[in-house]
Amino acid sequence: MVEIHKGRIWLESRENEGTTFYVTLPLAEETYSPKERMPKETPVQNTLLSPALFLPRPSVSAAVPSAGQKKTLMFVDDNPDILSYLQDFFQDNYFILTTSNGLEAIKMIHKSAPDLIVSDVMMPKINGWDLCQKLKSDEITYHIPVILLTAKTDDSSEKHGYTLGADAYLTKPFDMELLETRIRKLLESRLQLKNKYENGILPEFKNLEPAYSDEKFLKNLLEVLEKNLSDADLSIEAILKELGISRATLFRKIKAITNLSIADFIMNYRLSRAAELLKTQHVNVSEVAYEVGFKNPSHFATRFKKKFEQTPSEFMAQKQPNSAST
């Protein structure tokens, strides 16, 4: 190597004193031929942000999710350059939180409640897999979507990530447009879920085997409501006992997932079940009112009309022809 750089190397050795190596390298530019010289303007490449990590960056910034206020993204990575790059790309359309390790991330998540988390897998203190597992096993945080980023490309690693509850799994190098799309679609899916419940579309979850943790929580809640559907005196305490969670957790998760209060969520479920009964069964309005937990049929009719813009009787008159003729 020394000779390649036009230098000299030699040693001097003295008995009982040791050996000394000497290296000299020329400083004069003329020592090297033009072909041997490195161009002066050659840029230094940051290998951390080269295609080894990202595919070519798109010319536009991240697209804002449809409807509503800015969402909050949290990026967790022990590489400050990566955090800076991600923040720069997404900050125009999202509020951004960043941290360099999973332990700090957990503290920030409980304090700030981000809408979505993007985490590297290989990190000190708590790695991305352990972070995902902790979040998905915590009743406070398991509804938050998690995207894992990793250089591990084998199928077993990806399967492990999904087993721990990850909502998406991207391998490096990843396309920023793909990451942006995954983030946007997960947030839009959450928004659609909120809209669904705000509009009272609930009964279909009774027989659903949900894939995501927030849907599992809702399915458990709906099972409790269905079991106690006719109980007009069903209390929050009874629901909490059935679910095995705290009042604060129930209120927070229902609001985060559906954008409804627990009272509105229960009312929507009762009214949606009433609509289902009126449409599919030969029953009168009073029977349905009592069956879905109303003490007063008049109060039921008022709430039903407010929600569906029809009285229960008008709603029944719009049954499908085959139902009306039987």
Backbone hydrogen bonds, N-H to C=O, Kabsch-Sander energy under -0.5 kcal/mol:
donor,donor_aa,acceptor,acceptor_aa,energy
5,H,1,M,-1.2
6,K,3,E,-2.0
7,G,2,V,-2.6
8,R,24,T,-1.9
10,W,22,Y,-2.2
12,E,20,T,-2.5
14,R,18,G,-2.3
17,E,14,R,-2.2
18,G,14,R,-1.7
20,T,12,E,-3.1
22,Y,10,W,-3.6
24,T,8,R,-2.5
31,T,28,A,-1.4
32,Y,29,E,-1.5
36,E,33,S,-1.2
37,R,33,S,-0.9
37,R,34,P,-0.6
42,T,39,P,-1.4
45,Q,43,P,-0.6
47,T,45,Q,-1.1
49,L,46,N,-1.2
50,S,47,T,-0.8
53,L,50,S,-2.7
54,F,50,S,-1.8
55,L,174,F,-2.0
62,A,89,F,-1.5
71,K,93,N,-0.5
73,L,71,K,-0.5
73,L,95,F,-3.0
74,M,116,L,-2.2
75,F,97,L,-2.8
76,V,118,V,-2.6
77,D,75,F,-0.5
77,D,99,T,-2.1
83,L,79,N,-2.0
84,S,80,P,-2.3
85,Y,81,D,-2.2
86,L,82,I,-2.7
87,Q,83,L,-2.6
88,D,84,S,-2.3
89,F,85,Y,-1.8
90,F,86,L,-2.2
91,Q,87,Q,-2.1
93,N,90,F,-1.2
94,Y,90,F,-1.2
95,F,71,K,-2.6
97,L,73,L,-2.5
99,T,75,F,-1.7
102,G,124,P,-0.7
102,G,126,I,-1.2
105,A,101,N,-1.8
106,I,102,G,-2.1
107,K,103,L,-1.3
108,M,104,E,-2.3
109,I,105,A,-2.8
110,H,106,I,-2.0
111,K,107,K,-1.3
112,S,108,M,-3.3
113,A,109,I,-2.4
115,D,72,T,-2.1
116,L,72,T,-1.3
117,I,145,P,-2.4
118,V,74,M,-3.2
119,S,147,I,-2.8
120,D,76,V,-2.7
121,V,149,L,-1.7
123,M,121,V,-1.0
126,I,124,P,-2.4
128,G,121,V,-2.6
131,L,127,N,-2.5
132,C,128,G,-2.6
133,Q,129,W,-2.5
134,K,130,D,-2.5
135,L,131,L,-2.4
136,K,132,C,-2.5
137,S,133,Q,-1.1
138,D,135,L,-0.9
139,E,137,S,-0.5
141,T,138,D,-0.6
142,Y,138,D,-2.0
144,I,141,T,-2.1
147,I,117,I,-3.0
148,L,168,A,-2.3
149,L,119,S,-2.7
150,T,170,L,-1.8
153,T,151,A,-0.5
158,E,154,D,-1.5
159,K,155,D,-2.8
160,H,156,S,-2.2
161,G,157,S,-2.2
162,Y,158,E,-2.0
163,T,159,K,-2.3
164,L,160,H,-1.7
165,G,162,Y,-1.2
166,A,161,G,-2.1
167,D,146,V,-2.4
168,A,146,V,-1.4
170,L,148,L,-2.9
172,K,150,T,-2.5
174,F,53,L,-1.9
179,L,175,D,-2.3
180,E,176,M,-2.8
181,T,177,E,-2.3
182,R,178,L,-2.6
183,I,179,L,-2.5
184,R,180,E,-2.6
185,K,181,T,-2.9
186,L,182,R,-2.2
187,L,183,I,-2.2
188,E,184,R,-2.6
189,S,185,K,-2.3
190,R,186,L,-1.9
191,L,187,L,-2.2
192,Q,188,E,-2.8
193,L,189,S,-2.0
194,K,190,R,-2.2
195,N,191,L,-2.7
196,K,192,Q,-2.4
197,Y,193,L,-2.0
198,E,194,K,-2.6
199,N,195,N,-1.8
200,G,197,Y,-1.2
201,I,196,K,-2.8
202,L,200,G,-1.4
205,F,202,L,-2.0
206,K,203,P,-2.1
207,N,204,E,-0.6
208,L,205,F,-1.0
216,K,212,Y,-1.9
217,F,213,S,-2.2
218,L,214,D,-2.1
219,K,215,E,-2.7
220,N,216,K,-2.2
221,L,217,F,-2.1
222,L,218,L,-3.1
223,E,219,K,-2.0
224,V,220,N,-1.6
225,L,221,L,-2.3
226,E,222,L,-2.8
227,K,223,E,-2.1
228,N,224,V,-1.4
229,L,226,E,-1.4
231,D,228,N,-1.5
232,A,230,S,-1.1
234,L,231,D,-1.3
239,I,235,S,-1.7
240,L,236,I,-2.8
241,K,237,E,-2.1
242,E,238,A,-1.9
243,L,239,I,-2.3
244,G,240,L,-2.3
245,I,240,L,-1.1
250,L,246,S,-2.2
251,F,247,R,-2.6
252,R,248,A,-2.4
253,K,249,T,-2.7
254,I,250,L,-2.3
255,K,251,F,-1.9
256,A,252,R,-2.4
257,I,253,K,-2.6
258,T,254,I,-2.6
259,N,254,I,-0.7
259,N,255,K,-1.4
260,L,254,I,-0.8
265,F,261,S,-2.3
266,I,262,I,-2.3
267,M,263,A,-2.3
268,N,264,D,-2.7
269,Y,265,F,-2.0
270,R,266,I,-2.5
271,L,267,M,-2.6
272,S,268,N,-2.4
273,R,269,Y,-2.4
274,A,270,R,-2.0
275,A,271,L,-2.3
276,E,272,S,-1.9
277,L,273,R,-2.3
278,L,274,A,-2.8
279,K,275,A,-1.7
280,T,276,E,-1.6
281,Q,277,L,-2.2
283,V,281,Q,-1.4
288,V,284,N,-1.9
289,A,285,V,-2.5
290,Y,286,S,-2.2
291,E,287,E,-2.1
292,V,288,V,-2.0
293,G,290,Y,-1.3
294,F,289,A,-2.7
300,F,296,N,-2.2
301,A,297,P,-2.5
302,T,298,S,-2.0
303,R,299,H,-2.4
304,F,300,F,-2.7
305,K,301,A,-2.2
306,K,302,T,-1.9
307,K,303,R,-1.6
308,F,304,F,-2.9
309,E,305,K,-2.0
315,F,311,T,-2.4
316,M,312,P,-2.2
317,A,313,S,-1.7
318,Q,314,E,-0.5
318,Q,315,F,-1.1
319,K,316,M,-1.6
323,S,320,Q,-0.9
324,A,320,Q,-2.2
325,S,321,P,-1.8
326,T,322,N,-0.5
326,T,323,S,-0.5
